[in-house]
């Protein structure tokens, strides 16, 4: 049975996005730029008002970045963590935010032009169920990112994190490289782009 709690340890996500380390900041900024580029590629240029849902939005850092970078997009966020949503509302006051589980999204089929889900699937025992649910509420595209192994663990180990597990995050129950993750996604969506942003991999697919 899949875990009823889809999103775990949001405090680590907060630490990741607020870490003052210059290399960490560069990696996060590069990652967010790649996300924004793929969202823009999917929904097109200004002229329409596409609807985009960020599932597992955490404290809303990516939502804030997308709002500033792509102001013509109508953004929505969802997470299971109450405290994370409180922080998200603090700097996304104009963005509708919902509490819910990735395995049971509270939206009708095809409610959004695009759905994104970043750094969530690696925490799930049955990630394919989440992908099916994410695809259900999208009418067009799905953008998903996960840690790219073994590079993610290597990056952790080299900066002194998770040494007892050789850099592997003990909360990650799934481990993919770029090809294996694209293969999983390709069983459920038509792959449009596979983008690497060390130490993560992103897949954009048409539902």
HELIX and SHEET records of a PDB file:
HELIX    1   1 UNK A   10  UNK A   18  1                                   9    
HELIX    2   2 UNK A   22  UNK A   43  1                                  22    
HELIX    3   3 UNK A   61  UNK A   69  1                                   9    
HELIX    4   4 UNK A   82  UNK A   90  1                                   9    
HELIX    5   5 UNK A  121  UNK A  123  5                                   3    
HELIX    6   6 UNK A  127  UNK A  136  1                                  10    
HELIX    7   7 UNK A  151  UNK A  158  1                                   8    
HELIX    8   8 UNK A  163  UNK A  165  5                                   3    
HELIX    9   9 UNK A  178  UNK A  186  1                                   9    
SHEET    1   A 7 UNK A  96  UNK A  99  0                                        
SHEET    2   A 7 UNK A  74  UNK A  79  1                                        
SHEET    3   A 7 UNK A  51  UNK A  55  1                                        
SHEET    4   A 7 UNK A 112  UNK A 118  1                                        
SHEET    5   A 7 UNK A 138  UNK A 147  1                                        
SHEET    6   A 7 UNK A 200  UNK A 206 -1                                        
SHEET    7   A 7 UNK A 190  UNK A 197 -1                                        
END                                                                             
